Amino acid sequence: MTKTVYIVGSKGIPAKYGGFETFVEKLTEFQQDKDIQYYVACMRENSAKSGITADTFEHNGAKCYNIDVPNIGPARAIAYDIAALNKAIEIAKENNDQAPIFYVLACRIGPFISGIKKKIKAIGGTLMVNPDGHEWLRAKWSLPVRKYWKISEQLMVKHADLLICDSKNIESYIQNDYAKYRPQTTYIAYGTDTTKSRLTKVDDKVRTWYFEKGVIENNYYLVVGRFVPENNYEAMIRGFMASSSDKDFVLITNVEENKFYDKLRQETGFDKDPRVKFVGTVYDQELLKYIRENAFAYFHGHEVGGTNPSLLEALESTKLNLLLDVGFNREVGEDGALYWKKDQLASVINQAEQLDEQAIADLNQKSSKRIEEVFTWEKIVTDYEKVFKDRNAENFISSRWCRNVWC
């Protein structure tokens, strides 16, 4: 019997950007179990970027449906998730689906989930939720928005039949902070691509990029990601500027019209340090892989969230990784990286530059092995399919939780 799974909360596929979008792309691209039929909610403007205008279409075997949502500011994502989930329930009713699964990515719609959950239960459905990271801690949100996120998370945890956490630290947090709800949880990591860049040192696009940015292979520290305070760009910039390194610090990020960028420039004076190079964004994935592979080392400063995609990409691609010392990052990197406290990065950089080639090669081997064993998309998709297809999901999940994670 075909198991139907409705996925709500990403902007949709084909993926153009974003962690959840990439997750849904890979979940459908690497599908092994053909007895699962995925339905994916898509924001119409995301589909339009791929030239798709139809209300419904197929991609990677998934049945996709476009949702129109007015541009009403920050509440737009909430309106989108509600509309997409209600539409999924309608489709499941029309199809007369048996025990459909509704998998909601992130905890945006907690204040509205109680009524929607009743509709899901009325058709014999199951509500699964990915709680994502600590969205209520992100500095980009105002205090009222952070309070909304925390309340919304609480209500999503309360009403979910299963929470699928992509970080063991997040799973532990859910179990501890919401113990009164006795939440059912399981851990399935995020995945990453393990293929090497097809580009070589002599390719025109490679030589053009390095020449234009004034950068030399294996002579730069690298960071790739959104330029927001909780990713600790200030600590990375200050730490690097205080180090004795003669290498460059290359930041691949979008800082156009970014108040945080202007604030840091005034407070740190990084624009007067020729080693600090903001080089804009790189959307060519093969070129970005090459840039990662040929960095001396990668900085990772994220401290809010679960398993971060850019961290997985760095551990797979970059020989040496310097990670902010928080539980999320240690959980992923284990002994395949160096770790730094916010006020101690300069000394860790100086330490990294004393490592010989063999020590760096050993760390590179450990990080690549870690990715290969735990974080490939093939493994992640297989884990998801087991959860989606298990006939006695709650018994399976409960025993797996105790056996593999926390008991």
Backbone torsions as a table, in degrees:
resi	resn	phi	psi	omega
1	MET	NA	136.3	-179.7
2	THR	-72.5	134.1	175.3
3	LYS	-99.3	123.8	179.2
4	THR	-97.3	133.4	-179.7
5	VAL	-127.3	120.0	179.5
6	TYR	-101.5	123.8	-176.1
7	ILE	-110.0	121.7	-176.2
8	VAL	-126.4	139.8	173.0
9	GLY	122.3	-14.9	171.8
10	SER	-94.1	164.1	175.4
11	LYS	-72.1	-16.1	174.3
12	GLY	121.0	177.6	176.5
13	ILE	-123.2	153.8	-0.7
14	PRO	-57.3	139.1	-176.9
15	ALA	-72.9	134.8	176.1
16	LYS	-110.4	-29.1	180.0
17	TYR	-169.9	168.8	171.4
18	GLY	92.7	147.9	-177.5
19	GLY	-67.6	-47.1	-178.9
20	PHE	-68.0	-36.8	178.6
21	GLU	-62.5	-44.8	177.9
22	THR	-63.4	-40.2	177.9
23	PHE	-57.3	-48.2	-178.0
24	VAL	-66.7	-38.3	176.3
25	GLU	-57.3	-48.5	-176.5
26	LYS	-73.4	-35.8	177.9
27	LEU	-58.6	-39.3	-179.6
28	THR	-84.3	-36.4	-179.3
29	GLU	-66.0	-39.4	-176.1
30	PHE	-98.4	17.2	-178.2
31	GLN	-57.4	129.8	178.0
32	GLN	-104.8	-42.6	-175.3
33	ASP	-84.5	106.6	-175.8
34	LYS	-79.2	-1.7	175.1
35	ASP	-86.6	5.3	174.3
36	ILE	-104.8	129.9	174.0
37	GLN	-112.1	116.1	178.9
38	TYR	-90.1	139.0	168.4
39	TYR	-117.9	129.9	-174.3
40	VAL	-123.1	123.2	174.0
41	ALA	-75.1	135.8	-178.7
42	CYS	-130.3	139.1	172.3
43	MET	-76.6	130.2	-171.5
44	ARG	-55.8	-36.9	-177.6
45	GLU	-69.1	-27.3	175.1
46	ASN	-69.0	-42.1	177.8
47	SER	-62.7	-38.0	-178.3
48	ALA	-61.2	-29.2	179.0
49	LYS	-65.1	-20.7	175.9
50	SER	-102.9	12.3	178.8
51	GLY	75.3	21.1	-178.1
52	ILE	-100.0	122.5	-178.6
53	THR	-118.1	-12.2	-177.9
54	ALA	-68.0	154.4	177.9
55	ASP	-67.2	-34.9	177.4
56	THR	-131.8	149.6	179.5
57	PHE	-161.1	169.2	177.6
58	GLU	-113.9	143.7	175.8
59	HIS	-149.6	128.2	-176.9
60	ASN	53.3	31.0	179.7
61	GLY	82.8	-7.3	178.4
62	ALA	-85.5	145.3	174.8
63	LYS	-91.8	116.0	-173.7
64	CYS	-107.0	144.6	177.5
65	TYR	-134.2	133.2	-176.7
66	ASN	-83.5	141.3	177.8
67	ILE	-119.5	129.3	173.9
68	ASP	-92.5	132.2	179.0
69	VAL	-141.4	130.9	-177.5
70	PRO	-66.8	152.9	179.2
71	ASN	-82.2	91.1	-174.5
72	ILE	-114.3	28.7	177.1
73	GLY	80.3	-148.7	-175.3
74	PRO	-59.2	-25.8	-178.8
75	ALA	-76.7	-4.6	-176.2
76	ARG	-62.1	-41.3	-179.4
77	ALA	-63.4	-35.1	178.0
78	ILE	-66.7	-47.2	179.4
79	ALA	-61.0	-38.4	179.4
80	TYR	-63.4	-48.3	-179.0
81	ASP	-62.3	-41.3	-180.0
82	ILE	-63.9	-47.7	-179.5
83	ALA	-62.9	-41.8	-178.4
84	ALA	-66.4	-39.6	-179.2
85	LEU	-71.7	-39.7	176.0
86	ASN	-64.1	-39.1	177.5
87	LYS	-64.8	-39.6	177.8
88	ALA	-60.2	-40.9	179.1
89	ILE	-65.0	-40.6	176.7
90	GLU	-59.4	-46.3	-179.2
91	ILE	-62.5	-43.6	179.9
92	ALA	-61.0	-38.9	176.9
93	LYS	-64.8	-47.2	-179.4
94	GLU	-60.3	-37.8	-179.2
95	ASN	-80.2	-10.1	-173.7
96	ASN	55.3	43.6	-178.3
97	ASP	-62.6	142.7	176.1
98	GLN	-95.5	119.8	177.4
99	ALA	51.0	55.4	179.5
100	PRO	-67.7	152.3	175.7
101	ILE	-107.4	135.2	175.4
102	PHE	-116.1	111.3	-175.6
103	TYR	-106.5	111.6	-175.9
104	VAL	-102.9	124.9	-178.7
105	LEU	-92.8	114.9	-179.4
106	ALA	86.0	167.0	-170.0
107	CYS	-113.6	49.2	-175.4
108	ARG	-79.2	-25.5	-165.6
109	ILE	-114.7	30.2	-178.5
110	GLY	-53.6	-45.6	-178.6
111	PRO	-63.9	-13.5	-176.3
112	PHE	-111.9	-1.8	-168.2
113	ILE	-77.6	-24.4	-176.0
114	SER	-59.1	-50.7	179.7
115	GLY	-65.1	-38.8	179.9
116	ILE	-67.3	-37.6	179.8
117	LYS	-62.1	-36.5	178.0
118	LYS	-61.7	-39.4	178.6
119	LYS	-67.5	-37.1	178.2
120	ILE	-64.7	-45.0	-179.6
121	LYS	-66.1	-33.0	-178.6
122	ALA	-63.0	-24.8	179.3
123	ILE	-107.6	16.5	176.6
124	GLY	74.9	24.0	-176.9
125	GLY	-89.6	170.3	178.7
126	THR	-123.7	135.9	177.5
127	LEU	-102.1	115.9	174.0
128	MET	-112.2	146.3	-175.1
129	VAL	-135.9	136.9	167.9
130	ASN	-99.4	111.8	-174.0
131	PRO	-73.3	-5.7	179.7
132	ASP	60.5	-143.1	-179.3
133	GLY	-105.3	-161.1	179.9
134	HIS	-83.3	72.9	-176.2
135	GLU	-59.8	-31.6	-177.9
136	TRP	-72.2	-5.3	176.6
137	LEU	-99.2	-7.1	-174.3
138	ARG	-68.4	130.8	-176.1
139	ALA	-67.1	-20.6	-177.8
140	LYS	-69.1	-18.7	-178.3
141	TRP	-90.4	143.7	172.6
142	SER	-70.1	164.8	-178.4
143	LEU	-57.9	-44.9	178.3
144	PRO	-60.8	-37.9	179.4
145	VAL	-68.0	-39.6	178.1
146	ARG	-62.1	-40.6	177.8
147	LYS	-63.1	-40.2	177.1
148	TYR	-59.8	-46.3	-178.4
149	TRP	-58.7	-42.5	-177.2
150	LYS	-67.2	-44.4	177.6
151	ILE	-63.6	-42.4	-179.3
152	SER	-62.9	-42.3	177.1
153	GLU	-59.7	-45.6	-179.8
154	GLN	-57.0	-44.4	-177.2
155	LEU	-72.6	-34.1	176.5
156	MET	-66.3	-40.7	177.1
157	VAL	-63.0	-42.5	-178.4
158	LYS	-59.6	-40.9	-171.3
159	HIS	-97.6	-11.5	-178.5
160	ALA	-70.8	140.6	172.0
161	ASP	-77.9	-29.4	178.5
162	LEU	-153.3	136.2	173.2
163	LEU	-109.4	122.5	179.3
164	ILE	-101.1	110.2	-174.6
165	CYS	-100.6	134.2	179.4
166	ASP	-93.4	13.2	176.1
167	SER	-145.0	136.1	176.5
168	LYS	-66.7	-31.6	176.9
169	ASN	-65.3	-39.4	177.1
170	ILE	-66.9	-40.8	179.0
171	GLU	-61.2	-42.9	178.9
172	SER	-63.1	-42.4	178.2
173	TYR	-60.6	-44.7	179.5
174	ILE	-61.6	-45.7	-179.0
175	GLN	-64.1	-38.0	-175.6
176	ASN	-81.7	-48.2	-174.8
177	ASP	-73.8	-25.8	-177.3
178	TYR	-119.3	33.7	-177.1
179	ALA	-57.2	-30.6	-177.5
180	LYS	-63.4	-22.0	178.9
181	TYR	-90.8	-6.0	-176.3
182	ARG	47.2	57.0	-174.1
183	PRO	-65.8	139.4	171.7
184	GLN	-85.2	123.0	-178.4
185	THR	-132.1	158.3	167.8
186	THR	-147.1	160.7	-178.8
187	TYR	-110.6	121.2	168.7
188	ILE	-132.9	122.3	-174.6
189	ALA	-69.9	174.1	169.4
190	TYR	-88.3	160.8	-177.7
191	GLY	-113.7	173.0	175.7
192	THR	-149.8	158.7	178.3
193	ASP	-75.7	135.1	-178.2
194	THR	-111.5	7.7	177.7
195	THR	-81.6	149.9	178.8
196	LYS	-84.1	159.8	178.6
197	SER	-62.5	140.4	177.3
198	ARG	-81.2	-9.8	-178.8
199	LEU	-81.7	154.0	177.1
200	THR	-124.4	172.9	-176.6
201	LYS	-57.9	-27.3	-173.6
202	VAL	-95.6	-3.7	179.9
203	ASP	-64.4	142.1	-176.0
204	ASP	-58.1	-44.5	-176.4
205	LYS	-66.2	-30.8	176.2
206	VAL	-67.8	-52.2	-177.1
207	ARG	-64.7	-35.9	178.9
208	THR	-64.3	-45.8	-177.8
209	TRP	-63.1	-47.8	-177.3
210	TYR	-65.1	-37.0	179.1
211	PHE	-68.1	-46.1	-177.8
212	GLU	-64.8	-34.8	-177.4
213	LYS	-89.5	-6.8	-179.5
214	GLY	65.6	40.5	-174.6
215	VAL	-120.9	147.6	179.7
216	ILE	-118.9	136.4	179.4
217	GLU	-53.5	139.8	176.8
218	ASN	63.0	18.4	-179.7
219	ASN	-128.8	31.0	-179.5
220	TYR	-150.1	147.5	165.9
221	TYR	-87.3	149.1	-172.6
222	LEU	-132.2	145.1	165.5
223	VAL	-140.7	141.9	178.6
224	VAL	-131.0	126.2	177.6
225	GLY	160.8	177.9	179.8
226	ARG	-68.3	138.4	-177.8
227	PHE	-87.6	81.9	-178.8
228	VAL	-131.5	153.2	-174.2
229	PRO	-56.6	-39.8	-173.7
230	GLU	-71.1	-6.9	173.5
231	ASN	-90.0	5.8	170.4
232	ASN	59.7	42.8	174.2
233	TYR	-64.3	-35.7	179.7
234	GLU	-60.9	-46.2	179.8
235	ALA	-63.5	-38.7	-179.3
236	MET	-68.3	-43.8	-179.4
237	ILE	-66.6	-47.1	179.5
238	ARG	-62.7	-44.0	-179.4
239	GLY	-63.0	-43.0	179.8
240	PHE	-65.8	-44.3	-178.8
241	MET	-63.0	-30.1	179.9
242	ALA	-81.8	-11.2	-178.7
243	SER	-80.2	168.0	178.8
244	SER	-96.3	15.0	-176.3
245	SER	-64.9	141.1	172.3
246	ASP	-101.9	9.4	176.0
247	LYS	-85.5	171.9	176.6
248	ASP	-91.9	160.8	170.3
249	PHE	-116.6	108.0	-175.9
250	VAL	-99.1	122.6	-179.6
251	LEU	-112.7	111.6	177.3
252	ILE	-96.5	100.5	-174.4
253	THR	-164.9	158.7	-179.7
254	ASN	-96.3	116.3	-178.3
255	VAL	-118.9	14.2	178.4
256	GLU	-63.5	131.6	178.6
257	GLU	51.5	42.2	-177.6
258	ASN	-107.3	112.2	-178.2
259	LYS	-64.2	-34.9	179.0
260	PHE	-62.6	-39.2	177.7
261	TYR	-61.5	-48.1	-179.9
262	ASP	-62.0	-40.0	179.6
263	LYS	-63.4	-45.4	-179.6
264	LEU	-67.5	-36.0	179.0
265	ARG	-62.1	-42.2	179.4
266	GLN	-68.2	-39.2	-173.4
267	GLU	-83.0	-28.7	-176.2
268	THR	-108.0	-22.9	-176.5
269	GLY	67.4	28.9	-177.0
270	PHE	-62.5	-23.9	-179.5
271	ASP	-68.3	-14.1	178.2
272	LYS	-95.0	-2.6	176.7
273	ASP	-101.8	108.9	-174.9
274	PRO	-64.6	-13.6	179.5
275	ARG	-75.7	-25.1	-176.2
276	VAL	-87.2	115.3	-172.3
277	LYS	-127.1	107.5	170.5
278	PHE	-83.3	117.3	-171.3
279	VAL	-113.4	11.2	179.6
280	GLY	81.3	-161.3	-177.8
281	THR	-101.3	158.9	175.4
282	VAL	-130.6	109.1	-177.5
283	TYR	-94.4	-16.0	176.8
284	ASP	-73.6	109.0	-172.7
285	GLN	-66.1	-33.4	178.1
286	GLU	-68.9	-39.6	177.3
287	LEU	-67.1	-40.9	179.6
288	LEU	-63.2	-40.5	176.1
289	LYS	-58.9	-45.3	-178.4
290	TYR	-61.6	-42.5	180.0
291	ILE	-62.6	-40.8	176.8
292	ARG	-63.9	-46.8	-175.3
293	GLU	-64.0	-25.2	-174.7
294	ASN	-110.5	17.8	170.2
295	ALA	-80.4	151.3	171.8
296	PHE	-67.4	-43.2	-179.5
297	ALA	-158.2	161.3	-179.9
298	TYR	-118.1	134.9	172.3
299	PHE	-95.5	138.3	173.4
300	HIS	-132.3	117.0	-174.3
301	GLY	-114.8	8.9	-178.3
302	HIS	-65.1	136.2	174.6
303	GLU	-132.6	0.7	178.5
304	VAL	-119.9	118.1	177.3
305	GLY	129.2	-178.9	-178.0
306	GLY	-94.7	-133.3	178.8
307	THR	-74.2	112.6	-172.3
308	ASN	-86.2	129.3	-178.5
309	PRO	-57.7	-40.0	-177.6
310	SER	-67.2	-29.2	176.2
311	LEU	-68.1	-44.6	178.6
312	LEU	-60.8	-42.6	179.5
313	GLU	-62.4	-40.5	-180.0
314	ALA	-67.1	-44.4	-179.5
315	LEU	-62.7	-32.8	177.8
316	GLU	-75.7	-40.6	-167.8
317	SER	-97.9	-37.6	-170.4
318	THR	-98.0	138.7	-173.1
319	LYS	-66.0	-39.9	-173.6
320	LEU	-127.8	128.3	-177.1
321	ASN	-124.6	131.9	179.3
322	LEU	-114.3	107.9	-170.5
323	LEU	-110.2	141.8	172.5
324	LEU	-58.3	135.3	-173.0
325	ASP	-82.8	80.4	173.3
326	VAL	-131.4	162.3	-174.0
327	GLY	-56.2	-41.5	-178.6
328	PHE	-57.1	-44.1	-174.7
329	ASN	-77.1	-38.2	177.2
330	ARG	-65.8	-35.2	178.8
331	GLU	-58.6	-38.9	-177.3
332	VAL	-84.9	-49.0	-172.3
333	GLY	-79.4	-28.0	-177.1
334	GLU	46.2	-126.6	-174.9
335	ASP	-95.8	18.7	-179.2
336	GLY	-99.8	16.5	-176.7
337	ALA	-150.8	167.7	168.7
338	LEU	-99.3	152.3	-175.9
339	TYR	-124.8	146.6	-177.6
340	TRP	-135.3	144.2	170.5
341	LYS	-86.8	160.1	-172.8
342	LYS	-58.9	-32.6	-177.8
343	ASP	-101.1	11.5	-175.5
344	GLN	-126.3	14.1	-175.8
345	LEU	-64.0	-38.3	-177.8
346	ALA	-56.3	-43.4	-178.5
347	SER	-69.7	-32.9	177.8
348	VAL	-69.9	-36.9	175.4
349	ILE	-61.7	-47.3	179.4
350	ASN	-61.7	-37.2	176.5
351	GLN	-64.3	-43.4	-178.8
352	ALA	-60.4	-35.8	-176.4
353	GLU	-78.2	-7.1	174.6
354	GLN	-92.5	-9.1	-179.3
355	LEU	-68.2	139.9	175.2
356	ASP	-85.4	173.7	-175.0
357	GLU	-59.6	-36.8	-178.1
358	GLN	-67.8	-40.2	179.7
359	ALA	-64.1	-41.2	177.8
360	ILE	-66.8	-41.5	179.1
361	ALA	-62.2	-37.6	178.8
362	ASP	-64.6	-44.5	177.9
363	LEU	-63.9	-40.1	179.3
364	ASN	-62.0	-42.1	-179.6
365	GLN	-65.8	-40.8	179.8
366	LYS	-65.6	-43.4	-178.3
367	SER	-68.5	-39.4	178.9
368	SER	-66.8	-39.1	177.9
369	LYS	-64.0	-40.2	178.9
370	ARG	-59.3	-45.6	178.9
371	ILE	-63.9	-45.4	-176.4
372	GLU	-61.9	-35.0	-175.8
373	GLU	-83.8	-28.6	-168.5
374	VAL	-123.2	-29.8	-164.5
375	PHE	-120.1	19.9	175.3
376	THR	-76.6	150.2	179.1
377	TRP	-62.9	-34.3	178.7
378	GLU	-58.0	-44.6	179.4
379	LYS	-67.9	-44.0	-177.2
380	ILE	-61.6	-45.8	-178.7
381	VAL	-64.5	-40.7	177.1
382	THR	-60.1	-42.5	178.6
383	ASP	-62.3	-41.9	179.1
384	TYR	-64.9	-42.3	-177.9
385	GLU	-63.8	-35.6	176.6
386	LYS	-61.8	-43.7	-179.8
387	VAL	-67.4	-43.6	-178.4
388	PHE	-65.8	-33.3	-173.4
389	LYS	-94.8	-15.7	-174.3
390	ASP	-61.3	130.6	-176.2
391	ARG	-71.7	-32.6	179.7
392	ASN	-115.0	64.7	-170.2
393	ALA	-54.6	-44.1	-174.3
394	GLU	-66.6	-40.8	178.0
395	ASN	-65.2	-42.0	-179.8
396	PHE	-62.3	-46.1	-176.1
397	ILE	-65.6	-45.3	-177.8
398	SER	-61.2	-45.0	-177.9
399	SER	-69.9	-36.1	179.9
400	ARG	-66.7	-41.6	178.9
401	TRP	-56.5	-49.3	-178.2
402	CYS	-68.7	-40.6	-172.1
403	ARG	-73.9	-40.5	-168.0
404	ASN	-104.2	-19.2	-167.9
405	VAL	-118.6	-64.1	-166.3
406	TRP	-118.7	-21.5	-173.7
407	CYS	-81.5	NA	NA
